[in-house]
Amino acid sequence: MGTRLDWLHGIFPALVTPFDPKTEEIDEEAYRRLIRHVLPYVDGVVTSGTTGEFPYLTRAEQRRLVEIAREEVGEKKVIAGCGASGTAQALALAQDAREAGADAILVVTPYFLHPSDKEVYQHFYDIATRVDIPLILYNIPQVVDAVLPRNVVEDLADLPNVVGLKDSSGDLTYTLEILEYTGDRIDVLVGHDEVVIAALAAGVSGMILASAQVYPEIWREVYRRVREGRLEEARALQRRVQKLSRIFCRHGGGVAVKAALNMIGIPVGPPRRPLKSAGGALIHETRAEIQLELEKLGKIRAEEEPIEYPGGPLEARFGDLELTPEAIRAHGLRLGTGSAGEGVNRVQLDLVAGRKETPLGDAYALQLTYPLHGREALTTILEPGLTVRPATLLLPTLPQKNLRQANMIYGPTQAALARAIVDALEAGIVPPSAADEDVMIVLATVHPKALDRHALYRNVYQAARAAIEQAYAPAR
Amino acid sequence: MGYKTDWFRGIYPALVTPFTRDDRLDEEAYRRLIRYVLPHVNGVVPCGTTGEFSYMTLEERQRAIEVCLDEVNGRAPVLAGTGCPSTRETIQLTRWARDAGVTGVLVVAPYYLKPTFNEVYDHFRALDSLGVPIVIYNIPQCAGTHFRWWTAEGMLLDLENVVGIKDSSGDVPFLEALFEKVKGQVGIFVGHDEIVQAALAAGCDGAILASANLIPDIWQTIYRATLEGDLATAQEWQAKIQKLVRIVATCGPTQAVKEGLEMIGIPVGVSRHPILRGGSFRREDYEELRMQLEILGKIPQAEVVYDLGGRQVTTRVAATPHTPRHVSGWTLRVGEGFAGPPFHEIAHVDLLIGRRDGPVGRAVARAMEGWGGERGLRIISERPLILLVPTVTLRTARQRQLFYDFAAEGILMAVRQNIENGFLPEAALDDLALIVNAFVHPAASIGRRVMLNNYKATVQALRKAIEGRPTLEQLFEERASARHPFRYAP
């Protein structure tokens, strides 16, 4: 019969393993700082889990992490990740963990050679019967490429040392099936940051999460409120961190968590190779997205950036394109402006349109030769391969400081502008002849903090429609 | 006990079903298509997967099969697709086809509700009583069920009227198991265009192929060379068409084949919805398919006049119905191209082409007199004059290497190729200037992919600028379905 531990509930961050940026050696001081950072909010910590890059750690390193954690956590608990693809290695790690003072071990489904059910069972059986330490089973098909079979868990739950299962699959049908068959014998912990509330409501005992080292206090509150039956409040709390949790789960894992920790002043260095700090599984655009989400949570101080929307006479706003009011009048260029939205979602578009033979044609060609860092002009497209007509350049008025900001311009802003142009053409607001004969340049002012892509799309569409209607109004 | 027939061998195109603009069966186009393929093939398949059988009513399938039978007129076997999700409808259509005089029927594994092996077996057993030769059809990528070799073996050897199997899975171990179990007793056809030469060499009796609508003659060459034991010739041809058939097999075969046929002058309309232009068969796939057909000499040549403002240049190019025969407006023509994956090695090219004495030429001159050097601009060709501009500021030595060595080489490859094929006519090179603004992601790694993606993106951008694509009609048709890749949150 499995045993329940009296302490296996609550919040357990799956700690990253800090490395020195140059040598890739474990940075022990950074590890201690990380543990002290999370300790007030958690019930224990997990060393060398998936987030801790365990497959890249030596046996000696994993033992050292347990020792450090033991020294730092005081009365709280240390769960030692003891994952390996082979049974002998897992046994050795489990023995080390016990000697180094771990309170329990976390053992992942054996991976790489895809053992069968009976081989998987024997793996866990050997560890649970040969090393006397509480054992938590660990299902994470995203990296193991196999699900820990429920019928194997059912039998393992009868072993005295097997005390729990961590389910990182995010597959609630699996979680509920495990609860159904073993919930009376062992504790189930959720390991997928995106489904915490649902899993807690379904009856899991706690959580082992990567994100619990970035916002442990939020998970603490979510946990408490679900237990008190205050689900509305718990949902609202989880919604605040849903996007970040999704990024941690699906867009870079431990790498993304490390990026976040480095941003909030808990330096943990880079991952070990072949993983890249950014530009691999964690793309630069998403890294910038993490930064903004952390600002929203108040984890990073947000720089106030008052921005100025272009004002004054419309015809004087195109000086950067070498289009003076006189030239605009002399060549009969069409102008329009539109704005929409409030606060950081406010956008303003100033548009100039006219025939290719006018100085606007020269301005158009010149812009594509003029890469001004952060203010690159791009051809407006509905999607790659669907260039709008009249050919239109989209030019941000404010410098784009990172790829996320650039992404807001060259993503939702561009898509909405493109749609507005094609709609206006189909509605006859822009005459068909203009499709070949004209070009347009649109100066777009989008707040650097704009985050809501859907709102941005809507506002740009509305502003663009107004600007186009003004420019192509029949009575000019 | 199944048996092996003489007629079930060789190359069979899985005919597309032409539709008119108002979405009815286009019988005339269907007949033209059959006349185009018939001299090169051993049989035809109306209403297969490529024929969009799953989007057609039973009546429409019957009519298509009738037209096919009439046009073929006994000159080749007609193997009609009669599979439906339910046994009841499959029997109904198969009985009709038998009475209409088809040579055999091609029956797909019953799909969608995922019947178990014994249910699939009994489905075919029920058909067996109709007395018409049956080819069972394994296509797990669409049907969602994959025969195991033991199921196939049972159906092939137990049922009296089964004459063979078509396997479109591309799963070579499965094919090898079939050779082991049933070779010589029934016909074994491959249906996956990418592995045909290997499958024929390994022992397949023939192939039923989507791409055999487009290149029936080349498939016949490969088939015959293999029969004669000339593997070198067969391999050489398969390698020549590999890119083409990969596009057809993996990028939405119905639309790919239909747009390909349009390019070579056999208009058959478009696929039925939900399949769209620019959907699974993406715009970049269109351009690549076109280039492959062009290289194989399948796209007819036409004269095109470039009106360069006071001077006309005539050129001969491989022209599709969308290539204008007269191109003016060389003040400024705009084209854009995109190619990927992988993500970090995508290429996005904004291209301007125009007269040297117009806005493009003037901009090139001003840029090089002014900020060109300090901002990393380079003239990479004098004839035509080409200014290469990095979209994103190059910060590291690696980024500069990827941009100037790899991206630039890809762009030049595209230009050289289009000089050779006439889209950039020699006589116009002194008049023309280009600005190529190319995006290389700061985190790009794989140089060769950067080069090839920039080559592809530049071909697209150049052709689109010259031909004035996308057309307004296309923009209006696709504006609602457009999915901008950077529009959504992570």
Contacts between the chains, C-beta under 8 A, distances in Angstrom:
chain1	res1	chain2	res2	distance
A	243	B	489	6.8
A	243	B	490	7.6
A	246	B	490	7.3
A	247	B	490	5.9
A	251	B	490	5.6
A	276	B	443	7.9
A	278	B	443	7.2
A	279	B	344	6.7
A	279	B	442	7.5
A	279	B	443	3.1
A	280	B	443	7.8
A	283	B	343	6.9
A	283	B	344	7.6
A	283	B	443	7.1
A	284	B	442	6.8
A	284	B	443	6.2
A	285	B	490	7.4
A	286	B	490	4.9
A	289	B	489	7.5
A	289	B	490	5.7
A	356	B	329	7.5
A	356	B	331	4.6
A	356	B	332	4.5
A	356	B	359	7.0
A	357	B	331	5.7
A	361	B	331	6.1
A	361	B	332	5.2
A	361	B	358	7.4
A	361	B	359	4.1
A	362	B	359	4.4
A	362	B	362	5.9
A	362	B	363	6.5
A	364	B	332	6.7
A	364	B	352	7.8
A	364	B	359	6.7
A	365	B	332	6.5
A	365	B	352	5.6
A	365	B	354	7.5
A	365	B	359	4.2
A	365	B	360	5.0
A	365	B	362	7.2
A	365	B	363	3.6
A	365	B	435	6.2
A	366	B	359	7.8
A	366	B	363	4.6
A	366	B	366	6.6
A	366	B	367	7.3
A	368	B	350	6.0
A	368	B	352	6.1
A	368	B	363	7.5
A	368	B	389	6.3
A	368	B	435	5.1
A	368	B	437	4.7
A	369	B	363	5.3
A	369	B	364	7.0
A	369	B	366	7.7
A	369	B	367	3.8
A	369	B	372	7.4
A	369	B	377	6.4
A	369	B	387	6.2
A	369	B	389	5.5
A	369	B	435	5.9
A	369	B	437	7.8
A	370	B	367	7.1
A	370	B	371	6.8
A	370	B	375	7.5
A	371	B	375	5.6
A	371	B	376	7.5
A	371	B	389	6.0
A	371	B	390	6.0
A	371	B	391	6.5
A	371	B	392	7.5
A	371	B	393	6.3
A	371	B	437	7.8
A	373	B	393	4.5
A	376	B	391	5.5
A	376	B	392	6.9
A	378	B	350	6.5
A	378	B	391	7.3
A	379	B	334	6.6
A	379	B	336	5.0
A	379	B	350	4.5
A	381	B	336	6.1
A	381	B	484	7.5
A	382	B	475	7.2
A	382	B	478	7.0
A	382	B	479	6.1
A	382	B	482	3.8
A	382	B	484	6.8
A	383	B	482	4.4
A	383	B	483	5.7
A	383	B	484	4.9
A	383	B	485	6.8
A	384	B	283	7.5
A	384	B	284	7.6
A	384	B	336	7.6
A	384	B	338	3.2
A	384	B	348	6.7
A	384	B	485	6.8
A	385	B	278	6.7
A	385	B	282	7.2
A	385	B	283	3.3
A	385	B	284	6.4
A	385	B	336	7.4
A	385	B	337	7.5
A	385	B	338	5.7
A	385	B	460	7.1
A	385	B	470	7.7
A	386	B	278	7.1
A	386	B	283	7.2
A	386	B	470	5.7
A	386	B	474	7.7
A	386	B	475	6.7
A	386	B	478	6.1
A	386	B	482	5.7
A	387	B	334	6.6
A	387	B	335	7.3
A	387	B	336	4.5
A	387	B	464	7.0
A	387	B	470	6.4
A	388	B	475	6.8
A	389	B	470	7.7
A	389	B	472	6.6
A	389	B	475	6.7
A	391	B	332	7.8
A	391	B	334	3.9
A	403	B	442	7.9
A	407	B	486	5.4
A	410	B	486	5.8
A	411	B	484	6.3
A	411	B	485	7.7
A	411	B	486	3.1
A	411	B	487	4.7
A	411	B	488	7.5
A	412	B	484	7.6
A	412	B	486	7.7
A	412	B	487	4.9
A	414	B	484	6.8
A	414	B	486	7.8
A	415	B	482	7.4
A	415	B	484	3.7
A	415	B	486	7.9
A	415	B	487	4.6
A	418	B	482	7.5
A	418	B	484	7.7
A	419	B	479	6.2
A	419	B	482	7.5
A	422	B	475	5.0
A	422	B	476	7.0
A	422	B	479	4.5
A	423	B	479	6.9
A	425	B	472	6.9
A	425	B	475	7.4
A	425	B	476	7.9
A	426	B	476	5.2
A	426	B	479	7.5
A	432	B	472	6.6
A	435	B	472	5.7
A	436	B	329	6.2
A	436	B	468	7.1
A	437	B	329	7.8
A	439	B	332	6.9
A	439	B	334	7.7
A	453	B	487	6.4
A	453	B	488	6.3
A	453	B	489	5.4
A	457	B	487	6.6
